[in-house]
């Protein structure tokens, strides 16, 4: 059962923030991690042994689950959405007008061109990223070069959610439908 101030993230991990304490538990209530944070956070992600979250000022916070190391990443523009490129130091993020990749270890920000409408969703693996926009277009990106491999007109409805499945398929949720595409062929 989900309670107020709780959020379920990847792998079924339940995040709860109470005042300055953040708790992560598995679905069976077993303790996974805990740490302190002075501000409210949301939009949680976990990559390997690092926990990421966004604060109200739109900065991304990193918390190592193995040590007490923390870091704050100030993105060049406040994101409407974002995801982590696993096992890298790259954040894929978007605002009202633009899609970006930011390598926070090198402080390099790159604008990604491919969408003509507002990006609504994104997901990524170590080699492929996928984004969906308000006009029903989905772009499949190669992370190494940040080139758009496929620009697919999925629907006339917005792409509310896109999810990669093992770098082979991408699932797209529109307002009234759910569809699956092959990442390599785009079909």
Secondary structure by P-SEA (a helix, b strand, c coil): cccccccccccbbbbbbcccbbbbbcccccccbbbbbccccccccccccbbbbccccbbbbbbbccccbbbbbbcccccccccccccccccccccccccccccccccbbbbbcccccccccccccccbbbbbcccbbbbbbcccccccccccccccccccbbbbccccbbbbbcccbbbbbcccccc
